[in-house]
């Protein structure tokens, strides 16, 4: 149960990082912001492309949370998906 709760916390952290990057994308260009709003993968890639402009820490946190979420998903299970053994 703790692993699933941790999985939700990582998801919330990734959502917050996405919002921070999205704000920077809209400041740079409305088109990039709209694309980042539609596709989170584009926001992730754009964030790493512009990491030198002050997004480095946010992108490091987002990447660590993404990797932690994947590890939790494969070890504990994905929230909402029943585990059958």
N, C-alpha and C positions, 0 to 999 in steps of 0.2 A: 504494500500500500504506500509506503514511503517513496518508493521509486516512481510510482505514478504521480504522486504529488510533486516530486522534484521535476518530473517531465512537464507538468503544467507550469511550474515556475520558470523553467527554461523557455517555454513557449511565450510566456509573458515578457521575459527579458528580451527575446528576439523581436517581439512586437514593438517594444519601446525603442530598440535600436533601429528598427525599420522606420519608425516615425521620425526619429532624429535625422536619419539620412534623407528621408523624404522631404523634410523641411529644407535641408541644404540643397536638394535637387530643385525644388521650386524657386529658391533664391537664385540659382544659377540659370535656370531656364524653365519656363512653364511646360514646354514639351517634354523635357526630361522628367519633370515632376509627374506629369500625367502618365508617362510610360512606367515610372516607378510605382505609381498608384495601381496600375493595372497588373504589372508583373513584378513581384517581389524579387525575383532572380535578377532582373535588370537593376533594381536598386542595390542589391548586394554587389554586383559587378561594378556599377558606377561608383559605389562607395569605396571599393578598393582602388579603382582608377584614380580617385581624388583623395586618397588617404593622407597624402602629404599636406593637404590643406586644412588639417585640424580634425579629420575624421579617423585618424589612425587608431586611437584608443577605442572608439565606438566600434570600428570594424574588427579589432582584435576581440573585443567582448562578444560581438555578434558571431564571429567564427567559432570561438570557444563554446558558446552556448549551442550553436548548431551541431558541433561535433559531440558535445555532451548529450544532446537530445537524440542524436542518431545512436549513440552507444546505449543510452537508456532504452530506446525503442527496441533494439535488438536483444537486450538482456532481460529487461523487465516486461516488455511488451508495449504495444501502442495503446494509448488510452482509448477505450471504447471498442477495442477489438478483443474478443474472447480468445484466451489461450487454450488450445486443445493439445493434449499430449497423448 
